[in-house]
């Protein structure tokens, strides 16, 4: 997915099993952020930054969706533990990760493996990607989004 691309209609299921689609967000600005794993230090810092900036993000007109390959049950625990006020999509089949191009080869400690590359996509009211944050500051993720148009 690159700037100018239209997001897929089917986005996936949230922690409660509700199917979310692009049409649910028609006419609204949307932030979809991809992260590797619930309850890991970087992913928790990112989710909490977005939680803490949620009021400002809403005031700026954004809806927020988090996406990882974790299960709905894992997302429920993560969202409850950290009081996350936005939906988390369970992408266990990696369809959304692959559609957005964030499921990639990664390297850690000399080992190569496939995983989610932490990336934030900003989508306009028509479902078109207008910005991509590829160098996410996990501790300041909300400000990164809010500062895009300044």
Buried (B, 14 or more C-beta within 10 A) or exposed (E): BEEEBEBBEBBBBBBEEEEBEBEBBEEEBBBBBBBBBBEEEBBBBBBBBBBEBBEEBEEBEBBBBBBBBBEBEBBBBBBEEBEBEBBBBBBBEEBBBEBBBBBEEEEEEEEEEEBBBBBBBBBEEEBEBBBBBEEBEBEBBBBBBBEBEE
